[in-house]
Each structure stands twice: as C-alpha cells, then as structure tokens.
Amino acid sequence: MHTICRTPIALFTIALLGACVVLGAGSVTIYSTTVNATVSRVTITGTNFSPTGLAPKVAFATTTLGLVSFTNKKVVAALPAGFAAGSYSLTVTNSNSQTGTFAVTLGAVGPTGP
C-alpha cells in the first residue's frame, strides 16, 4: 500500500481531516494462463485479483465466466463449450474496478510448421 502524506500541506490536511489517502498496491497483472480442455477450465496466475477478498470478474471474449476458485494470485474459471480454436481476450476485474487483459489461444492456431 502507498500512503500519500509527504508534504507539510498533506500533514496539515491530515490534522484537519484526521485521515490520509491510502492507495491500493497496484493494478491487476496477469502473468500466464493455462487452458485444460479436458475439464473446460482456465487457470489464470498473476497479482491483485482479490485485494479485498472478494471474487474478481473474469470475461473470456464477451462471455462472463463462472469461477471455480480464486485467491489474490490465482483464479480458476469454467470455460463454456462452443469456442472454436483461436485467440481470445481474457479480462480480470477485481473488486477495486482494476482490470488486467491477456490474450489466450485455444487449440492449434496458424499454419502448420515445416
């Protein structure tokens, strides 16, 4: 957490208001995703998914996904049937309305290599 109280003016404001502004530790960051097609789930790893302990929202393309489990650093979500092989946008939004986006590829995409 970052605390904004660095100048004499800020200290004066604290004396008047009795409080200081506290900002969150950072925005949502997605490091990786793993799709398990056998059980139709996507596992997302990163940071700040649940800074307040509340469930994040996960969207895959334009579909909101149901959560199987979540922590502040890992989310497991159910993938619905019907997505063809291709690349899709995955978005995680935490309870502080901070959002992270990641490109996820399902299946074999692109031309076959030599």
C-alpha positions, 0 to 999 in steps of 0.5 A: 500500500502507498500512503500519500502524506509527504508534504507539510500541506498533506500533514496539515490536511491530515490534522484537519481531516484526521485521515490520509489517502491510502492507495491500493498496491497496484493494478491487476497483472496477469502473468500466464494462463493455462487452458485444460480442455479436458475439464473446460477450465482456465487457470489464470496466475498473476497479482491483485485479483482479490485485494479485498477478498472478494471474487474478481470478474473474469470475461473470456471474449464477451462471455462472463465466466463462472469461477471455480476458485480464486485467491489474490494470485490465482483464479480458476474459471469454467470455460463454456463449450462452443469456442472454436480454436483461436485467440481470445481476450481474457479480462480480470476485474477485481473488486477495486474496478482494476482490470488486467487483459491477456490474450489466450489461444485455444487449440492449434492456431496458424499454419502448420510448421515445416 
